Amino acid sequence: MSQFDTLFDRKAGNARKWADSVLAKKFGLTPNAIPMDLADLDFPVAPPIHDAVMARAAVSDYSYTYIPDAFNETVIAWNARRFGLELEADWLKLSYGTVPTLHYIVQAFTAVGESVLINTPAYDPFAEAVEHNQRQLITSPLKLENDRYVFDFEDLADKMARPDVKVFILCSPQNPSGRVWTAEELEQVGDLCLQHHVLLVSDEIHRDIVYPGVHFTSIWQACPAIRDHSILCLSPNKAFNLGGLKTSYVVIPDAGIRDRLAQQFAANSITSPNSFAIPALIAAYTKCDAWLDEMVAYVVAA
Ligand SMILES: Cc1ncc(COP(=O)(O)O)c(C=O)c1O
């Protein structure tokens, strides 16, 4: 019997996905419907994460925190070990979730009335980050070819050539299609952004959950030249079910882009992390490789 066979009552943790009131309001569903909309795990967190949070809870101090060096070291090691990505500590910025971060990025790198490009179908908050900030949403629909979504490169090039389009938010792997983009596809996307001077924002938070036999490539590996014209959005939230801790990070090698976003973080008062966030992230990134591999294999086999 696998640890993932145990039934787990998500309602006990106030999981939004399983809340009858939310399901009724959002989808008109009756109580006890089985929700399939929200991308979180219906498994308990990995035991080392539970232990780290419990140990932190035992310390009777939930006041303001700071970002210890161990955060940078752990993030750098995880990215190198799992993805072959060599990051530097200076490039990392902790934030309060990828969706809020997309809002700050839109605020920082576009003016009201300018445009942000996304692919459709899209995870709803991509459009919301644009529209909540009174920017124009420009969409480039993915094409369905042989039951697989692919980029429409001609359309992407046309839209990026528009002078009002300043930012492209890429979802890689893509939610909702599940596509893990190939290195060739990503190279073309990167080249187009460079050619049209469009800032690339690559949301790669689903990269940890990729089926065996499929290789995830970061856009930085597929198109190294885009690195200094881009922002990577990463977090342990999808792989380890930590969305409620409201913690994520961005990686920005270019000092100018990084400083601009830092100003926007200051404008939104992004300061110390949640008391439980750093212990949970460190436990996830140092003690849970085997748990993650087992979880993905279990989901694939189901
Ligand atoms: C592509 C994508 N980005 C971001 C998020 C949410 O990230 P966070 O919880 O860190 O705001 C999700 C959640 O499903 C997602 O699918």
The ligand as a Gaussian input file, in Angstrom:
#p B3LYP/6-31G(d) Opt

LIG

0 1
 C        0.245000      28.592000     -14.160000
 C       -0.028000      28.951000     -12.737000
 N        0.597000      30.029000     -12.193000
 C        0.375000      30.379000     -10.905000
 C       -0.499000      29.653000     -10.105000
 C       -0.725000      30.069000      -8.689000
 O        0.465000      30.365000      -8.033000
 P        0.454000      30.999000      -6.542000
 O       -0.431000      30.116000      -5.724000
 O        1.882000      30.948000      -6.104000
 O       -0.059000      32.386000      -6.663000
 C       -1.172000      28.536000     -10.634000
 C       -2.118000      27.779000      -9.801000
 O       -2.803000      26.902000     -10.249000
 C       -0.924000      28.186000     -11.980000
 O       -1.536000      27.136000     -12.530000

